[in-house]
Amino acid sequence: MLIDSHAHLDVPQYDADRQAVIDRARAAGVGIMLEIAGSDIGSGSLDVGLSLAAAYPFIYAAIGLHPHEAVLYNPALEERLVAVARHPKTIGWGEIGLDFHYDHSPRDVQQRVFRRQLELAREHRLPAIIHTREAESETIAILRDLWNDSESRAIGGIIHCFSGSSALAGAALDLGFHLSFSGVVTFKNGTELRTIAACVPDDRILIETDCPYLAPVPHRGKRNEPAFVRETASLLASLRGSSLDEFASLTTNNFLRLFPRIVRPARDDSGSDN
């Protein structure tokens, strides 16, 4: 079984064929998909994402406000997030963090909202799913401040779509985070990233699509979808000297340990014997 640990199935890019996308994922052996329900809270993604999690036993949800939308954070939204954190299919808080590339929200606002959401994630014992882009030092500083005690480490978290430096990888691993690799690791210019991915400890590596973005080779340039996580898994398995089945089992077990609220699917519920 494969697990897509980060998917944006709620987005309009899937409105015309969402069921077919889900069916293809199942046929490819993807047993669980983690829907990031905070894709675009301003446009209603929270409701769409949670409805998907409620409709499919193999789709779970993460909730939180993306740094792009940090300016939308207010007491009413926090109340809404706290309410949906109690949803039985909500298993993570994210994606949250910092994005200093686009600066859609002011950097000071991003940092304040990031801090507050880490506090809420810890309060609700939900693993934190972290987005960081061109903000490595600031991200690590905040995590060291707020996610460095024994309680937070026990809850754990993910640096999603990891594409950063070896320094970021080392700091995140020291803080107890998992590193999740997307199709970026298959790109021609991903040599340094592949070197990092080959060295991540066995118990800290995950895979994802971040779909509909960042489709792996040989699908690069197309709309991404959860079925394509198999391509990323195949490349990483080869890098790490294991078979696809071994690597699928490894990353699946890592995910299930990190998210103990998940009921492990029966063997034939994944659509595959992998």
Secondary structure, DSSP 4 states (H G I P E B T S, - for coil): -EEEEEE-TTSGGGTTTHHHHHHHHHHTTEEEEEEETTTTGGGTHHHHHHHHHHH-TTEEEEE---GGGGGG--HHHHHHHHHHTTSTTEEEEEEEEEETTT-SS-HHHHHHHHHHHHHHHHHTT--EEEEEES-HHHHHHHHHHHS-SHHHHHH-EEETT----HHHHHHHHHTT-EEEE-GGGGSTT-HHHHHHHHHS-GGGEEE---BTS-PPTTSTTSPP-GGGHHHHHHHHHHHTT--HHHHHHHHHHHHHHH-TTSPPPPGGGGSS--
